[in-house]
Amino acid sequence: QVQLVESGGGLVQPGGSLRLSCAASGNIFSIYFMGWYRQAPGKQRELVATITSGGTTNYADSVKARFTISRDNAKNTVVLQMNSLKPEDTAVYYCNAALLTKMLARGEYWGQGTQVTVSS
């Protein structure tokens, strides 16, 4: 059993910052990718940023230069630092992990989601 627990969402004014954290725990042997996705009302879930165990990052064009993803492999955590937030960043943000369990089964897991609202 694997759990991803997110924290750090909330309400912020345009131009402000928020920091999202996600901790993975449970029957984990190793994690390949960790990342963040988001889903706004009436829209499909979209990739925000991902990071490999080696530190290679990938960002959606809409968040480049504003968001930074980082990871602590020893603690199985991933952080998304969001700066210069815009109203269009409003969405539920989901943590994602592609991993290998201790039973050597590959799987993809999701957190429960955390709401980010950017509004004045």
GIZI-V974389 format. One record per residue. N is the residue number from 1. SS is DSSP state (A for helix, B for strand, O for the rest). NEAR is the number of other ideal C-beta (glycine too) atoms within 10 Angstrom. D_LAST is the distance of its C-alpha to the last C-alpha in Angstrom with 2 decimals. Layout:
n: (N;N)
ss: (SS;SS)
near: (NEAR;NEAR)
d_last: (D_LAST;D_LAST)
This chain:
n: (1;2;3;4;5;6;7;8;9;10;11;12;13;14;15;16;17;18;19;20;21;22;23;24;25;26;27;28;29;30;31;32;33;34;35;36;37;38;39;40;41;42;43;44;45;46;47;48;49;50;51;52;53;54;55;56;57;58;59;60;61;62;63;64;65;66;67;68;69;70;71;72;73;74;75;76;77;78;79;80;81;82;83;84;85;86;87;88;89;90;91;92;93;94;95;96;97;98;99;100;101;102;103;104;105;106;107;108;109;110;111;112;113;114;115;116;117;118;119;120)
ss: (O;B;B;B;B;B;B;O;O;B;B;B;O;O;O;O;O;B;B;B;B;B;B;B;B;B;O;B;B;B;B;B;B;B;B;B;B;B;B;O;O;O;O;O;O;B;B;B;B;B;B;B;O;O;O;O;B;B;B;O;O;O;O;O;O;O;B;B;B;B;B;B;O;O;O;O;B;B;B;B;B;B;O;O;O;O;A;A;A;O;B;B;B;B;B;B;B;B;B;B;B;O;O;O;O;B;B;B;B;B;O;O;O;B;B;B;B;B;O;O)
near: (8;17;13;21;14;21;13;16;17;12;12;18;10;13;11;14;12;21;13;24;16;25;17;21;13;13;13;18;12;11;19;14;17;28;23;27;21;22;14;14;7;5;9;7;15;12;14;24;22;22;22;16;13;8;10;9;14;14;19;15;6;12;22;10;9;15;23;16;22;14;22;12;15;6;10;20;17;28;18;25;15;25;14;13;22;13;11;10;22;17;22;18;23;21;26;21;22;15;23;14;16;11;8;7;10;10;13;11;19;13;21;11;17;22;11;22;15;19;10;8)
d_last: (40.35;37.19;33.79;30.47;27.96;24.35;21.97;18.76;16.03;12.94;9.20;7.65;4.98;6.47;9.85;10.31;13.30;14.79;18.49;20.14;23.77;26.50;30.01;32.91;35.90;39.10;41.97;40.87;43.38;41.22;37.86;37.89;34.30;31.04;27.74;24.35;23.56;20.58;20.44;17.73;18.55;21.53;22.14;24.75;24.36;24.22;25.24;22.78;25.33;28.76;31.18;34.91;37.05;38.17;34.72;34.40;30.83;29.44;25.94;24.42;24.17;20.45;19.82;22.75;22.27;18.86;20.03;23.21;25.35;28.08;30.71;33.23;36.26;38.09;35.39;34.36;30.69;28.07;24.80;21.91;20.02;16.80;15.54;13.40;11.34;10.18;8.73;12.49;13.16;12.01;15.43;18.04;19.68;23.42;25.89;29.18;32.58;35.86;38.64;42.26;43.18;46.10;48.04;47.51;45.49;42.69;39.51;35.82;33.52;29.92;27.65;26.06;22.56;19.36;15.94;13.14;9.70;7.11;3.77;0.00)
